[in-house]
């Protein structure tokens, strides 16, 4: 596995670099050698955050962990990614069966205990009147939700606004 390690408000010391390569490197057993793990470290006061993004064929494996110590955050992120991989292995396997897979054959062939199956228990349909992103944020707040799907009045695309940590907002829109 290859690593791209970036620090924001923190210097990536040789000790941190080695801790990341040792801990996240344990995930090597799941991925092919040409897989790249993008790791971003960020420190804001006593919040030590690590974000790990691993692009794989038709999927992105991502985890973010925050603690008061960067080494603890590194340990947590590795455990969560490993749990995610085992939980969703069957779905990843069925979608990634073709040649050029991002996963090692041993991972795809091993069996892991099945966690709860994903079940959609409710479906909603509603009319999407065009609105501006700011209006969608207001509507989301009025409903007390943390995301809101709407038709963007600026370009007629279906978009999602969502509440971010720290009280800010984000928007997801399709690529052209």
OpenMM code with the backbone's topology and positions (N, CA, C; nanometers):
from openmm import Vec3, app, unit

residues = "UNK UNK UNK UNK UNK UNK UNK UNK UNK UNK UNK UNK UNK UNK UNK UNK UNK UNK UNK UNK UNK UNK UNK UNK UNK UNK UNK UNK UNK UNK UNK UNK UNK UNK UNK UNK UNK UNK UNK UNK UNK UNK UNK UNK UNK UNK UNK UNK UNK UNK UNK UNK UNK UNK UNK UNK UNK UNK UNK UNK UNK UNK UNK UNK UNK UNK UNK UNK UNK UNK UNK UNK UNK UNK UNK UNK UNK UNK UNK UNK UNK UNK UNK UNK UNK UNK UNK UNK UNK UNK UNK UNK UNK UNK UNK UNK UNK UNK UNK UNK UNK UNK UNK UNK UNK UNK UNK UNK UNK UNK UNK UNK UNK UNK UNK UNK UNK UNK UNK UNK UNK UNK UNK UNK UNK UNK UNK UNK UNK UNK UNK UNK UNK UNK UNK UNK UNK UNK UNK UNK UNK UNK UNK UNK UNK UNK UNK UNK UNK UNK UNK UNK UNK UNK UNK UNK UNK UNK UNK UNK UNK UNK UNK UNK UNK UNK UNK UNK UNK UNK UNK UNK UNK UNK UNK UNK".split()
positions = [
    Vec3(0.0853, -0.1171, 0.0000),
    Vec3(0.0000, 0.0000, 0.0000),
    Vec3(0.0899, 0.1235, 0.0000),
    Vec3(0.0487, 0.2212, -0.0798),
    Vec3(0.1214, 0.3478, -0.0847),
    Vec3(0.0505, 0.4485, 0.0055),
    Vec3(0.1261, 0.5456, 0.0561),
    Vec3(0.0695, 0.6454, 0.1460),
    Vec3(0.0969, 0.7859, 0.0942),
    Vec3(-0.0028, 0.8712, 0.1046),
    Vec3(0.0127, 1.0148, 0.0833),
    Vec3(-0.0297, 1.0773, 0.2156),
    Vec3(0.0664, 1.1301, 0.2902),
    Vec3(0.0397, 1.1818, 0.4248),
    Vec3(0.0592, 1.3332, 0.4247),
    Vec3(-0.0452, 1.4043, 0.4692),
    Vec3(-0.0435, 1.5502, 0.4707),
    Vec3(-0.0803, 1.5967, 0.6107),
    Vec3(-0.0132, 1.7011, 0.6577),
    Vec3(-0.0452, 1.7582, 0.7881),
    Vec3(-0.0996, 1.8992, 0.7735),
    Vec3(-0.2077, 1.9284, 0.8440),
    Vec3(-0.2637, 2.0635, 0.8492),
    Vec3(-0.2546, 2.1088, 0.9942),
    Vec3(-0.1879, 2.2179, 1.0171),
    Vec3(-0.1636, 2.2684, 1.1524),
    Vec3(-0.0823, 2.1704, 1.2360),
    Vec3(-0.0097, 2.0834, 1.1695),
    Vec3(0.0749, 1.9866, 1.2396),
    Vec3(0.1873, 1.9440, 1.1451),
    Vec3(0.3058, 1.9286, 1.2011),
    Vec3(0.4168, 1.8768, 1.1228),
    Vec3(0.4123, 1.7245, 1.1299),
    Vec3(0.4220, 1.6607, 1.0156),
    Vec3(0.4235, 1.5150, 1.0128),
    Vec3(0.5653, 1.4709, 1.0474),
    Vec3(0.5846, 1.4397, 1.1742),
    Vec3(0.7166, 1.3999, 1.2236),
    Vec3(0.7475, 1.2578, 1.1778),
    Vec3(0.8732, 1.2199, 1.1809),
    Vec3(0.9068, 1.0809, 1.1456),
    Vec3(0.8318, 0.9799, 1.2332),
    Vec3(0.8093, 1.0142, 1.3605),
    Vec3(0.7358, 0.9242, 1.4500),
    Vec3(0.5912, 0.9066, 1.4075),
    Vec3(0.5250, 1.0173, 1.3713),
    Vec3(0.3869, 1.0086, 1.3230),
    Vec3(0.3816, 0.9324, 1.1911),
    Vec3(0.4735, 0.9635, 1.1015),
    Vec3(0.4786, 0.8954, 0.9723),
    Vec3(0.4918, 0.7447, 0.9928),
    Vec3(0.5819, 0.7047, 1.0819),
    Vec3(0.6031, 0.5616, 1.1071),
    Vec3(0.4809, 0.4976, 1.1720),
    Vec3(0.4167, 0.5695, 1.2659),
    Vec3(0.2969, 0.5166, 1.3318),
    Vec3(0.1859, 0.4930, 1.2297),
    Vec3(0.1701, 0.5860, 1.1359),
    Vec3(0.0680, 0.5708, 1.0314),
    Vec3(0.1009, 0.4513, 0.9435),
    Vec3(0.2260, 0.4422, 0.8995),
    Vec3(0.2650, 0.3313, 0.8117),
    Vec3(0.2523, 0.1963, 0.8831),
    Vec3(0.2823, 0.1930, 1.0139),
    Vec3(0.2694, 0.0681, 1.0889),
    Vec3(0.1227, 0.0302, 1.1082),
    Vec3(0.0424, 0.1250, 1.1539),
    Vec3(-0.0967, 0.0956, 1.1894),
    Vec3(-0.1835, 0.0782, 1.0653),
    Vec3(-0.1847, 0.1786, 0.9766),
    Vec3(-0.2664, 0.1703, 0.8551),
    Vec3(-0.2081, 0.0643, 0.7620),
    Vec3(-0.0773, 0.0432, 0.7720),
    Vec3(-0.0118, -0.0603, 0.6921),
    Vec3(-0.0647, -0.2000, 0.7217),
    Vec3(-0.1258, -0.2194, 0.8399),
    Vec3(-0.1871, -0.3493, 0.8713),
    Vec3(-0.2995, -0.3812, 0.7737),
    Vec3(-0.3539, -0.2790, 0.7098),
    Vec3(-0.4627, -0.3002, 0.6129),
    Vec3(-0.4099, -0.3531, 0.4801),
    Vec3(-0.2762, -0.3618, 0.4662),
    Vec3(-0.2136, -0.4174, 0.3458),
    Vec3(-0.2706, -0.5536, 0.3083),
    Vec3(-0.3086, -0.6298, 0.4100),
    Vec3(-0.3574, -0.7655, 0.3839),
    Vec3(-0.4882, -0.7655, 0.3056),
    Vec3(-0.5553, -0.6506, 0.2965),
    Vec3(-0.6823, -0.6419, 0.2247),
    Vec3(-0.6675, -0.5850, 0.0837),
    Vec3(-0.5650, -0.5023, 0.0615),
    Vec3(-0.5545, -0.4271, -0.0632),
    Vec3(-0.4380, -0.4724, -0.1490),
    Vec3(-0.4507, -0.4500, -0.2795),
    Vec3(-0.3400, -0.4762, -0.3706),
    Vec3(-0.2310, -0.3721, -0.3473),
    Vec3(-0.1093, -0.4006, -0.3974),
    Vec3(0.0053, -0.3154, -0.3695),
    Vec3(-0.0070, -0.1751, -0.4265),
    Vec3(-0.0801, -0.1584, -0.5361),
    Vec3(-0.0882, -0.0268, -0.5995),
    Vec3(-0.1988, 0.0615, -0.5413),
    Vec3(-0.2618, 0.0177, -0.4335),
    Vec3(-0.3653, 0.0972, -0.3680),
    Vec3(-0.2993, 0.2086, -0.2871),
    Vec3(-0.3574, 0.3281, -0.2931),
    Vec3(-0.3028, 0.4436, -0.2224),
    Vec3(-0.3967, 0.4858, -0.1104),
    Vec3(-0.3403, 0.5055, 0.0076),
    Vec3(-0.4165, 0.5576, 0.1213),
    Vec3(-0.3797, 0.7044, 0.1383),
    Vec3(-0.4801, 0.7918, 0.1280),
    Vec3(-0.4595, 0.9349, 0.1484),
    Vec3(-0.4899, 0.9663, 0.2941),
    Vec3(-0.3902, 1.0132, 0.3657),
    Vec3(-0.4030, 1.0386, 0.5093),
    Vec3(-0.3822, 1.1873, 0.5357),
    Vec3(-0.4785, 1.2483, 0.6043),
    Vec3(-0.4672, 1.3890, 0.6412),
    Vec3(-0.4755, 1.4002, 0.7928),
    Vec3(-0.3757, 1.4637, 0.8508),
    Vec3(-0.3729, 1.4885, 0.9950),
    Vec3(-0.4054, 1.6360, 1.0162),
    Vec3(-0.4863, 1.6647, 1.1179),
    Vec3(-0.5249, 1.8018, 1.1455),
    Vec3(-0.5346, 1.8207, 1.2962),
    Vec3(-0.4772, 1.9295, 1.3458),
    Vec3(-0.4855, 1.9607, 1.4881),
    Vec3(-0.5515, 2.0968, 1.5033),
    Vec3(-0.6560, 2.1014, 1.5858),
    Vec3(-0.7250, 2.2254, 1.6167),
    Vec3(-0.7448, 2.2272, 1.7675),
    Vec3(-0.6663, 2.3081, 1.8347),
    Vec3(-0.6612, 2.3110, 1.9815),
    Vec3(-0.6242, 2.1726, 2.0315),
    Vec3(-0.7106, 2.1049, 2.1079),
    Vec3(-0.6745, 1.9701, 2.1533),
    Vec3(-0.7553, 1.8624, 2.0799),
    Vec3(-0.8021, 1.8959, 1.9590),
    Vec3(-0.8715, 1.7990, 1.8728),
    Vec3(-0.7718, 1.7480, 1.7690),
    Vec3(-0.7324, 1.6236, 1.7811),
    Vec3(-0.6379, 1.5620, 1.6879),
    Vec3(-0.7170, 1.4721, 1.5944),
    Vec3(-0.7293, 1.5170, 1.4688),
    Vec3(-0.8143, 1.4465, 1.3731),
    Vec3(-0.7298, 1.3827, 1.2646),
    Vec3(-0.7665, 1.2596, 1.2290),
    Vec3(-0.7057, 1.1904, 1.1159),
    Vec3(-0.8178, 1.1503, 1.0214),
    Vec3(-0.7953, 1.1751, 0.8930),
    Vec3(-0.8882, 1.1328, 0.7885),
    Vec3(-0.8119, 1.0395, 0.6958),
    Vec3(-0.8682, 0.9233, 0.6696),
    Vec3(-0.8066, 0.8286, 0.5777),
    Vec3(-0.9062, 0.8012, 0.4666),
    Vec3(-0.8615, 0.8208, 0.3432),
    Vec3(-0.9444, 0.7947, 0.2258),
    Vec3(-0.8689, 0.6983, 0.1366),
    Vec3(-0.9346, 0.5873, 0.1029),
    Vec3(-0.8724, 0.4865, 0.0180),
    Vec3(-0.9635, 0.4656, -0.1023),
    Vec3(-0.9271, 0.5239, -0.2173),
    Vec3(-1.0093, 0.5018, -0.3364),
    Vec3(-0.9857, 0.3609, -0.3900),
    Vec3(-1.0938, 0.2893, -0.4111),
    Vec3(-1.0881, 0.1568, -0.4719),
    Vec3(-1.1859, 0.1568, -0.5879),
    Vec3(-1.1773, 0.0575, -0.6703),
    Vec3(-1.2616, 0.0504, -0.7894),
    Vec3(-1.4096, 0.0678, -0.7541),
    Vec3(-1.4705, 0.1717, -0.8079),
    Vec3(-1.6133, 0.2030, -0.7909),
    Vec3(-1.6551, 0.2322, -0.6475),
    Vec3(-1.5621, 0.2506, -0.5550),
    Vec3(-1.5950, 0.2797, -0.4156),
    Vec3(-1.4886, 0.3699, -0.3547),
    Vec3(-1.5220, 0.4277, -0.2421),
    Vec3(-1.4249, 0.5010, -0.1617),
    Vec3(-1.4409, 0.4513, -0.0188),
    Vec3(-1.3310, 0.4119, 0.0409),
    Vec3(-1.3332, 0.3716, 0.1808),
    Vec3(-1.2764, 0.4897, 0.2582),
    Vec3(-1.3547, 0.5399, 0.3524),
    Vec3(-1.3151, 0.6620, 0.4218),
    Vec3(-1.3489, 0.6518, 0.5697),
    Vec3(-1.2609, 0.7070, 0.6498),
    Vec3(-1.2869, 0.7116, 0.7929),
    Vec3(-1.2202, 0.8352, 0.8500),
    Vec3(-1.2846, 0.8925, 0.9501),
    Vec3(-1.2340, 1.0106, 1.0181),
    Vec3(-1.2486, 0.9862, 1.1675),
    Vec3(-1.1421, 1.0090, 1.2427),
    Vec3(-1.1462, 0.9902, 1.3873),
    Vec3(-1.0817, 1.1098, 1.4562),
    Vec3(-1.1390, 1.1467, 1.5701),
    Vec3(-1.0893, 1.2604, 1.6475),
    Vec3(-1.0695, 1.2164, 1.7923),
    Vec3(-0.9592, 1.2572, 1.8506),
    Vec3(-0.9356, 1.2321, 1.9935),
    Vec3(-0.8434, 1.3427, 2.0443),
    Vec3(-0.8017, 1.3319, 2.1677),
    Vec3(-0.7121, 1.4325, 2.2245),
    Vec3(-0.5652, 1.3989, 2.1983),
    Vec3(-0.5379, 1.2844, 2.1331),
    Vec3(-0.4016, 1.2426, 2.1034),
    Vec3(-0.3978, 1.1829, 1.9628),
    Vec3(-0.3055, 1.2263, 1.8799),
    Vec3(-0.3005, 1.1816, 1.7407),
    Vec3(-0.2746, 1.0317, 1.7304),
    Vec3(-0.1936, 0.9773, 1.8190),
    Vec3(-0.1644, 0.8341, 1.8124),
    Vec3(-0.2901, 0.7512, 1.8445),
    Vec3(-0.3730, 0.8003, 1.9334),
    Vec3(-0.5003, 0.7329, 1.9635),
    Vec3(-0.5909, 0.7394, 1.8416),
    Vec3(-0.5951, 0.8557, 1.7767),
    Vec3(-0.6771, 0.8716, 1.6559),
    Vec3(-0.6321, 0.7746, 1.5462),
    Vec3(-0.5013, 0.7574, 1.5329),
    Vec3(-0.4472, 0.6648, 1.4323),
    Vec3(-0.4933, 0.5222, 1.4628),
    Vec3(-0.4857, 0.4819, 1.5902),
    Vec3(-0.5313, 0.3473, 1.6297),
    Vec3(-0.6790, 0.3295, 1.5980),
    Vec3(-0.7599, 0.4293, 1.6318),
    Vec3(-0.9049, 0.4202, 1.6113),
    Vec3(-0.9401, 0.4074, 1.4642),
    Vec3(-0.8759, 0.4869, 1.3797),
    Vec3(-0.9110, 0.4876, 1.2381),
    Vec3(-0.8801, 0.3517, 1.1734),
    Vec3(-0.7710, 0.2910, 1.2136),
    Vec3(-0.7368, 0.1591, 1.1568),
    Vec3(-0.8414, 0.0553, 1.1956),
    Vec3(-0.8835, 0.0562, 1.3220),
    Vec3(-0.9837, -0.0403, 1.3687),
    Vec3(-1.1159, -0.0227, 1.2951),
    Vec3(-1.1577, 0.1021, 1.2757),
    Vec3(-1.2858, 0.1282, 1.2098),
    Vec3(-1.2820, 0.0850, 1.0638),
    Vec3(-1.1734, 0.1150, 0.9925),
    Vec3(-1.1637, 0.0749, 0.8516),
    Vec3(-1.1648, -0.0768, 0.8396),
    Vec3(-1.0924, -0.1445, 0.9269),
    Vec3(-1.0903, -0.2914, 0.9212),
    Vec3(-1.2308, -0.3482, 0.9456),
    Vec3(-1.3016, -0.2905, 1.0405),
    Vec3(-1.4393, -0.3344, 1.0687),
    Vec3(-1.5292, -0.3081, 0.9480),
    Vec3(-1.5137, -0.1919, 0.8839),
    Vec3(-1.5934, -0.1604, 0.7651),
    Vec3(-1.5673, -0.2609, 0.6540),
    Vec3(-1.4401, -0.2930, 0.6303),
    Vec3(-1.4049, -0.3862, 0.5242),
    Vec3(-1.4670, -0.5231, 0.5477),
    Vec3(-1.4591, -0.5710, 0.6707),
    Vec3(-1.5166, -0.7028, 0.7018),
    Vec3(-1.6684, -0.6997, 0.6906),
    Vec3(-1.7296, -0.5906, 0.7336),
    Vec3(-1.8753, -0.5812, 0.7320),
    Vec3(-1.9296, -0.5787, 0.5896),
    Vec3(-1.8634, -0.5064, 0.5019),
    Vec3(-1.9150, -0.4888, 0.3662),
    Vec3(-1.8431, -0.5725, 0.2625),
    Vec3(-1.7663, -0.6710, 0.3077),
    Vec3(-1.6873, -0.7528, 0.2160),
    Vec3(-1.7707, -0.8148, 0.1058),
    Vec3(-1.8844, -0.8728, 0.1397),
    Vec3(-1.9658, -0.9399, 0.0379),
    Vec3(-2.0147, -0.8423, -0.0684),
    Vec3(-2.0528, -0.7232, -0.0275),
    Vec3(-2.0958, -0.6237, -0.1266),
    Vec3(-1.9777, -0.5785, -0.2119),
    Vec3(-1.8636, -0.5568, -0.1490),
    Vec3(-1.7452, -0.5165, -0.2229),
    Vec3(-1.7037, -0.6257, -0.3200),
    Vec3(-1.7127, -0.7488, -0.2765),
    Vec3(-1.6724, -0.8624, -0.3578),
    Vec3(-1.7591, -0.8741, -0.4816),
    Vec3(-1.8904, -0.8642, -0.4656),
    Vec3(-1.9791, -0.8812, -0.5795),
    Vec3(-1.9615, -0.7677, -0.6804),
    Vec3(-1.9255, -0.6489, -0.6342),
    Vec3(-1.9082, -0.5350, -0.7248),
    Vec3(-1.7686, -0.5275, -0.7830),
    Vec3(-1.6724, -0.5915, -0.7210),
    Vec3(-1.5324, -0.5741, -0.7569),
    Vec3(-1.4696, -0.7041, -0.8073),
    Vec3(-1.5485, -0.7928, -0.8626),
    Vec3(-1.5033, -0.9252, -0.9002),
    Vec3(-1.4123, -0.9230, -1.0232),
    Vec3(-1.4267, -0.8226, -1.1062),
    Vec3(-1.3551, -0.8196, -1.2332),
    Vec3(-1.2046, -0.8038, -1.2125),
    Vec3(-1.1311, -0.8231, -1.3215),
    Vec3(-0.9858, -0.8060, -1.3168),
    Vec3(-0.9518, -0.6643, -1.2745),
    Vec3(-0.8346, -0.6456, -1.2196),
    Vec3(-0.7915, -0.5136, -1.1771),
    Vec3(-0.8517, -0.4738, -1.0443),
    Vec3(-0.8906, -0.5718, -0.9667),
    Vec3(-0.9516, -0.5447, -0.8371),
    Vec3(-0.8531, -0.4724, -0.7462),
    Vec3(-0.9067, -0.3867, -0.6594),
    Vec3(-0.8235, -0.3142, -0.5634),
    Vec3(-0.7934, -0.3990, -0.4404),
    Vec3(-0.8600, -0.5129, -0.4284),
    Vec3(-0.8464, -0.5955, -0.3096),
    Vec3(-0.7645, -0.7200, -0.3397),
    Vec3(-0.6975, -0.7694, -0.2370),
    Vec3(-0.6217, -0.8930, -0.2502),
    Vec3(-0.7180, -1.0115, -0.2573),
    Vec3(-0.6784, -1.1128, -0.3296),
    Vec3(-0.7600, -1.2326, -0.3468),
    Vec3(-0.7905, -1.2991, -0.2125),
    Vec3(-0.6918, -1.2995, -0.1208),
    Vec3(-0.7120, -1.3637, 0.0104),
    Vec3(-0.8271, -1.2975, 0.0866),
    Vec3(-0.8363, -1.1647, 0.0780),
    Vec3(-0.9441, -1.0928, 0.1462),
    Vec3(-1.0789, -1.1319, 0.0866),
    Vec3(-1.0857, -1.1358, -0.0450),
    Vec3(-1.2132, -1.1676, -0.1103),
    Vec3(-1.2552, -1.3126, -0.0882),
    Vec3(-1.1574, -1.4013, -0.0698),
    Vec3(-1.1901, -1.5430, -0.0529),
    Vec3(-1.2183, -1.5810, 0.0917),
    Vec3(-1.1652, -1.5052, 0.1888),
    Vec3(-1.1920, -1.5344, 0.3299),
    Vec3(-1.3360, -1.5019, 0.3638),
    Vec3(-1.3884, -1.5725, 0.4622),
    Vec3(-1.5237, -1.5387, 0.5066),
    Vec3(-1.5149, -1.4743, 0.6444),
    Vec3(-1.5993, -1.3761, 0.6645),
    Vec3(-1.6070, -1.3046, 0.7908),
    Vec3(-1.7508, -1.3132, 0.8381),
    Vec3(-1.7736, -1.3085, 0.9684),
    Vec3(-1.9110, -1.3166, 1.0172),
    Vec3(-1.9942, -1.2011, 0.9617),
    Vec3(-2.1138, -1.2347, 0.9172),
    Vec3(-2.2041, -1.1338, 0.8618),
    Vec3(-2.2582, -1.0460, 0.9730),
    Vec3(-2.2453, -0.9162, 0.9559),
    Vec3(-2.3112, -0.8232, 1.0458),
    Vec3(-2.4522, -0.8025, 0.9943),
    Vec3(-2.5222, -0.7132, 1.0571),
    Vec3(-2.6588, -0.6861, 1.0147),
    Vec3(-2.6617, -0.6493, 0.8677),
    Vec3(-2.7593, -0.7050, 0.7981),
    Vec3(-2.7775, -0.6752, 0.6575),
    Vec3(-2.8403, -0.5371, 0.6442),
    Vec3(-2.8034, -0.4669, 0.5403),
    Vec3(-2.8618, -0.3353, 0.5159),
    Vec3(-3.0032, -0.3561, 0.4631),
    Vec3(-3.0983, -0.2933, 0.5306),
    Vec3(-3.2378, -0.3030, 0.4870),
    Vec3(-3.2962, -0.1623, 0.4797),
    Vec3(-3.3592, -0.1331, 0.3701),
    Vec3(-3.4302, -0.0070, 0.3576),
    Vec3(-3.5711, -0.0319, 0.4095),
    Vec3(-3.6089, 0.0379, 0.5154),
    Vec3(-3.7371, 0.0117, 0.5807),
    Vec3(-3.8417, 0.1181, 0.5502),
    Vec3(-3.7997, 0.2264, 0.4845),
    Vec3(-3.8968, 0.3301, 0.4539),
    Vec3(-3.8520, 0.4051, 0.3291),
    Vec3(-3.9472, 0.4365, 0.2433),
    Vec3(-3.9202, 0.5156, 0.1236),
    Vec3(-4.0109, 0.6366, 0.1247),
    Vec3(-3.9566, 0.7493, 0.0808),
    Vec3(-4.0341, 0.8722, 0.0737),
    Vec3(-4.0307, 0.9254, -0.0683),
    Vec3(-4.1383, 0.9874, -0.1075),
    Vec3(-4.1443, 1.0572, -0.2351),
    Vec3(-4.2022, 1.1947, -0.2084),
    Vec3(-4.1465, 1.2942, -0.2729),
    Vec3(-4.2005, 1.4278, -0.2571),
    Vec3(-4.1672, 1.5108, -0.3793),
    Vec3(-4.2470, 1.6131, -0.4012),
    Vec3(-4.2288, 1.7037, -0.5127),
    Vec3(-4.1090, 1.7938, -0.4835),
    Vec3(-4.0203, 1.8087, -0.5815),
    Vec3(-3.9022, 1.8918, -0.5633),
    Vec3(-3.9182, 2.0194, -0.6437),
    Vec3(-3.9578, 2.1232, -0.5746),
    Vec3(-3.9674, 2.2533, -0.6393),
    Vec3(-3.8290, 2.3165, -0.6381),
    Vec3(-3.7923, 2.3849, -0.7466),
    Vec3(-3.6602, 2.4478, -0.7492),
    Vec3(-3.6440, 2.5503, -0.6371),
    Vec3(-3.5267, 2.5484, -0.5744),
    Vec3(-3.4951, 2.6471, -0.4707),
    Vec3(-3.3449, 2.6710, -0.4702),
    Vec3(-3.3057, 2.7803, -0.4100),
    Vec3(-3.1640, 2.8136, -0.3994),
    Vec3(-3.1040, 2.7395, -0.2792),
    Vec3(-2.9731, 2.7096, -0.2842),
    Vec3(-2.9095, 2.6350, -0.1748),
    Vec3(-2.9318, 2.6967, -0.0367),
    Vec3(-2.9301, 2.8293, -0.0282),
    Vec3(-2.9510, 2.8956, 0.1010),
    Vec3(-3.0920, 2.8666, 0.1530),
    Vec3(-3.1912, 2.8662, 0.0608),
    Vec3(-3.3292, 2.8349, 0.0998),
    Vec3(-3.3411, 2.6898, 0.1444),
    Vec3(-3.2647, 2.6011, 0.0787),
    Vec3(-3.2656, 2.4598, 0.1175),
    Vec3(-3.2089, 2.4429, 0.2584),
    Vec3(-3.1066, 2.5212, 0.2926),
    Vec3(-3.0495, 2.5157, 0.4283),
    Vec3(-3.1525, 2.5611, 0.5313),
    Vec3(-3.2267, 2.6663, 0.4992),
    Vec3(-3.3308, 2.7145, 0.5902),
    Vec3(-3.4373, 2.6074, 0.6071),
    Vec3(-3.4797, 2.5451, 0.4967),
    Vec3(-3.5814, 2.4391, 0.5029),
    Vec3(-3.5318, 2.3218, 0.5867),
    Vec3(-3.4055, 2.2852, 0.5698),
    Vec3(-3.3460, 2.1761, 0.6475),
    Vec3(-3.3515, 2.2086, 0.7964),
    Vec3(-3.3160, 2.3317, 0.8321),
    Vec3(-3.3195, 2.3730, 0.9725),
    Vec3(-3.4627, 2.3709, 1.0268),
    Vec3(-3.5573, 2.4172, 0.9466),
    Vec3(-3.6974, 2.4186, 0.9900),
    Vec3(-3.7494, 2.2772, 1.0162),
    Vec3(-3.7017, 2.1811, 0.9354),
    Vec3(-3.7433, 2.0418, 0.9536),
    Vec3(-3.6673, 1.9725, 1.0662),
    Vec3(-3.5552, 2.0300, 1.1084),
    Vec3(-3.4752, 1.9684, 1.2135),
    Vec3(-3.3932, 1.8514, 1.1635),
    Vec3(-3.3641, 1.8479, 1.0335),
    Vec3(-3.2836, 1.7400, 0.9751),
    Vec3(-3.1389, 1.7837, 0.9637),
    Vec3(-3.0504, 1.6872, 0.9347),
    Vec3(-2.9107, 1.7233, 0.9143),
    Vec3(-2.8715, 1.7193, 0.7662),
    Vec3(-2.9673, 1.6913, 0.6773),
    Vec3(-2.9463, 1.7020, 0.5328),
    Vec3(-3.0805, 1.7310, 0.4672),
    Vec3(-3.0737, 1.7789, 0.3426),
    Vec3(-3.1959, 1.8104, 0.2703),
    Vec3(-3.1687, 1.7962, 0.1211),
    Vec3(-3.2538, 1.7204, 0.0513),
    Vec3(-3.2425, 1.6979, -0.0918),
    Vec3(-3.3335, 1.7981, -0.1623),
    Vec3(-3.2821, 1.8639, -0.2661),
    Vec3(-3.3608, 1.9656, -0.3348),
    Vec3(-3.3171, 1.9795, -0.4800),
    Vec3(-3.4004, 2.0454, -0.5606),
    Vec3(-3.3658, 2.0768, -0.6995),
    Vec3(-3.3105, 2.2193, -0.6993),
    Vec3(-3.1880, 2.2340, -0.7434),
    Vec3(-3.1198, 2.3627, -0.7419),
    Vec3(-3.1795, 2.4550, -0.8480),
    Vec3(-3.2274, 2.5711, -0.8069),
    Vec3(-3.2882, 2.6671, -0.8991),
    Vec3(-3.1850, 2.7264, -0.9942),
    Vec3(-3.0581, 2.7209, -0.9583),
    Vec3(-2.9532, 2.7780, -1.0423),
    Vec3(-2.9208, 2.6913, -1.1632),
    Vec3(-2.9333, 2.5591, -1.1489),
    Vec3(-2.8943, 2.4712, -1.2603),
    Vec3(-2.9884, 2.3522, -1.2810),
    Vec3(-3.0979, 2.3451, -1.2055),
    Vec3(-3.2002, 2.2392, -1.2183),
    Vec3(-3.1503, 2.0996, -1.1802),
    Vec3(-3.0332, 2.0885, -1.1164),
    Vec3(-2.9807, 1.9581, -1.0748),
    Vec3(-3.0310, 1.9227, -0.9358),
    Vec3(-3.0381, 1.7918, -0.9094),
    Vec3(-3.0726, 1.7441, -0.7758),
    Vec3(-2.9469, 1.7556, -0.6902),
    Vec3(-2.9579, 1.8224, -0.5767),
    Vec3(-2.8445, 1.8462, -0.4877),
    Vec3(-2.8838, 1.8116, -0.3441),
    Vec3(-2.7843, 1.8073, -0.2586),
    Vec3(-2.8059, 1.7819, -0.1159),
    Vec3(-2.7273, 1.8867, -0.0382),
    Vec3(-2.7939, 1.9514, 0.0568),
    Vec3(-2.7226, 2.0346, 0.1531),
    Vec3(-2.7183, 1.9562, 0.2835),
    Vec3(-2.6135, 1.9767, 0.3596),
    Vec3(-2.5998, 1.9040, 0.4847),
    Vec3(-2.5308, 1.9906, 0.5880),
    Vec3(-2.5551, 1.9562, 0.7130),
    Vec3(-2.4950, 2.0284, 0.8246),
    Vec3(-2.3605, 1.9650, 0.8565),
    Vec3(-2.2586, 2.0480, 0.8670),
    Vec3(-2.1242, 2.0009, 0.8986),
    Vec3(-2.0936, 2.0260, 1.0449),
    Vec3(-1.9907, 1.9590, 1.0930),
    Vec3(-1.9456, 1.9850, 1.2293),
    Vec3(-1.9031, 2.1301, 1.2379),
    Vec3(-1.9301, 2.1932, 1.3482),
    Vec3(-1.8931, 2.3329, 1.3644),
    Vec3(-2.0008, 2.4296, 1.3199),
    Vec3(-2.1188, 2.3766, 1.2812),
    Vec3(-2.2308, 2.4628, 1.2468),
    Vec3(-2.2282, 2.5192, 1.1061),
    Vec3(-2.1377, 2.4719, 1.0212),
    Vec3(-2.1344, 2.5190, 0.8833),
    Vec3(-2.2167, 2.4242, 0.7965),
    Vec3(-2.2304, 2.4570, 0.6688),
    Vec3(-2.3098, 2.3764, 0.5769),
    Vec3(-2.2242, 2.3308, 0.4603),
    Vec3(-2.2633, 2.2205, 0.4007),
    Vec3(-2.1983, 2.1700, 0.2806),
    Vec3(-2.3037, 2.1399, 0.1785),
    Vec3(-2.2608, 2.1274, 0.0525),
    Vec3(-2.3545, 2.0940, -0.0547),
    Vec3(-2.2917, 1.9896, -0.1448),
    Vec3(-2.3698, 1.8909, -0.1809),
    Vec3(-2.3272, 1.7867, -0.2741),
    Vec3(-2.4071, 1.8081, -0.4014),
    Vec3(-2.3341, 1.8156, -0.5135),
    Vec3(-2.4012, 1.8289, -0.6420),
    Vec3(-2.3346, 1.7375, -0.7419),
    Vec3(-2.4085, 1.6907, -0.8410),
    Vec3(-2.3499, 1.5989, -0.9393),
    Vec3(-2.2477, 1.6695, -1.0278),
    Vec3(-2.1501, 1.5922, -1.0760),
    Vec3(-2.0543, 1.6471, -1.1719),
    Vec3(-2.1240, 1.6633, -1.3044),
    Vec3(-2.0746, 1.7579, -1.3821),
    Vec3(-2.1331, 1.7798, -1.5162),
    Vec3(-2.0946, 1.6718, -1.6110),
] * unit.nanometer
topology = app.Topology()
chain = topology.addChain("A")
for resn in residues:
    res = topology.addResidue(resn, chain)
    for name in ("N", "CA", "C"):
        topology.addAtom(name, app.Element.getBySymbol(name[0]), res)
